Amino acid sequence: MSMNTQGRPTRPGEADGAFHPKTFTGNSGLDMEEPLIFEFGSLETTGVDLDEDDGVEFELGGHRRQAEIGLPGLAEPEAMRHYVRLSRNNYAIDSGLYPLGSCTMKHNPRLNEKMARLPGFGDIHPLQPVSSVPGALELIDELAHWLMVSTHMSAVAMSPKAGAHGELCGMMAIKAAHTAAGRDPKIVLVPESAHGTNPATAALLGYKVVSIAAKDDGTVDLDALKATAEEHTGNIAGIMLTNPNTCGLFERDIKLIADLIHAADAYFYCDGANFNAIVGKARPGDLGVDAMHINLHKTFSTPHGGGGPGSGPVVLSERLAPFAPLPFIRKTQSGLELVETTSATTEGEQPFGRMTAFHGQMGMYVRALSYMMSHGSDGLKQASEDAVLNANYIRVGLQDLMSLPFGERPCMHEVLFDDSFLKDTGVTTLDFAKAMIDEGYHPMTMYFPLVVHGAMLIEPTESESRAALDLFIATMRDLVMSAKRGETDRFSGAPYLAPRRRLDETAAARKPVLKWTEPEAAEVSPAAAE
Ligand SMILES: *Cc1c(COP(=O)(O)O)cnc(C)c1O
């Protein structure tokens, strides 16, 4: 066993030339090689040993099963081990630093989990009579209050289930406001550095997306915006802008942008995914924002990744508040009321419809409010300050070796590098990211934002200690020097030590294999293989 530069033992493996036995089981130490459940569960096995039912009539009308449904049978401990082993192949914020830029992979405090499991929250059902869940309504209302105060906005639509869903909600409110005013503008402006969900949202609503160029410093080009606004005057529905933007930079002209957009009879949608950089420091409502989604699963620590439930409430300005979707909570003299239908609305309320079947992600609401209340407003502000400090600590620790596309100016909560430091090394951004996996790090966000060549976007969040950041910086420095020394093998074949080597990600995305087929059936005939 050898040591790396920080004195940590490296894992034995191909990379260091140490003896690496081919094991009989395919397992590697206590890392199990896990087959698909179909490959080891057998149709004949079942964890239940009840006798075959005798003479019991099926009561499913004509819907009687004709053949086996083909689900693998397993005993309970086997089924449990299968999923636990799979989960161990899953890198998570609970296993290590997760510097995925734009995603705010922060620690999920266990207190939040405990609160979400309280029977009064964990066991309620969306079809339960509203009168039996006043506490749940109060919690939603309290969370809405925290969101409106921290953003200084007039209303909040709680039900959207993710950031992208929130974008759709906000833009639908904007569309409804235009319709109510008898306007039908066709264009949404989106800066070049935007997250892909922004133009996708606009396109989904039938808008034409017009891109706005960035200046050399990575922020929106105000002159280009002015020119575009003039060119399409009267036909602009709004702008979708992220602040701080996806280059990790604060848009200093944001108020001028808001004024320009409002003067064009259009609305300002702010993508709030990067809110973690400014909580307690700047309020979107003061910046002229009309609608902004908040990713509770980013800024407010509710778990995310793996497609798990997110939550993307949308705060709305006074002008858009009347169009907030159903359902919403209304304060009355006799307490809180849940407004679920148009017939229950009152003068001035013109909901554009609804986004979800029920009321949103209750479990996430509990976690987010638990996070907010346990931090307090001062703690939330400090979390943002620490997130920005940590990103800048990494920036300063790496800027002499890696390349900053916009110069050595302070960043917000994430730091963006480009690939010019890899020029002539034969190592690409992708290779570099894969080598990080061998070192035990989830890669940073790669090739996004698109405005930067070979982008590497690093967001440590406030959860990481200084020691963790120092080790990360030292590891990154070791990798960069290795690339510069021409040790291309360390990169081009990486990852060497992951359960799977480098995958064909394009084929995986374009031709996903979503259905298991029995090996015999899948076997290619010799003729076809030739
Ligand atoms: C994460 C993110 C989104 C989308 O949020 P989801 O919750 O993943 O749908 C939108 N914009 C930006 C900038 C993001 O980082």
The ligand as a Tripos MOL2 file, in Angstrom:
@<TRIPOS>MOLECULE
LIG
   15    15     1     0     0
SMALL
NO_CHARGES

@<TRIPOS>ATOM
      1 C1        -31.2380   23.2220  -10.0420 C.3       1 LIG1
      2 C2        -31.5100   24.3510  -10.9450 C.ar      1 LIG1
      3 C3        -32.7490   24.4720  -11.6130 C.ar      1 LIG1
      4 C4        -33.8240   23.4120  -11.6030 C.3       1 LIG1
      5 O1        -34.2250   22.9760  -10.3480 O.3       1 LIG1
      6 P1        -34.8170   21.4970  -10.1430 P.3       1 LIG1
      7 O2        -35.2830   21.4950   -8.7400 O.co2     1 LIG1
      8 O3        -33.6870   20.5630  -10.4200 O.co2     1 LIG1
      9 O4        -35.9190   21.3120  -11.1420 O.co2     1 LIG1
     10 C5        -32.9750   25.6120  -12.3680 C.ar      1 LIG1
     11 N1        -32.0260   26.5540  -12.4990 N.ar      1 LIG1
     12 C6        -30.8160   26.4580  -11.9120 C.ar      1 LIG1
     13 C7        -29.8130   27.5580  -12.0850 C.3       1 LIG1
     14 C8        -30.5150   25.3390  -11.1270 C.ar      1 LIG1
     15 O5        -29.3160   25.2390  -10.5450 O.3       1 LIG1
@<TRIPOS>BOND
     1     1     2 1
     2     2     3 ar
     3     2    14 ar
     4     3     4 1
     5     3    10 ar
     6     4     5 1
     7     5     6 1
     8     6     7 2
     9     6     8 1
    10     6     9 1
    11    10    11 ar
    12    11    12 ar
    13    12    13 1
    14    12    14 ar
    15    14    15 1
@<TRIPOS>SUBSTRUCTURE
     1 LIG1         1 GROUP 0 **** ****
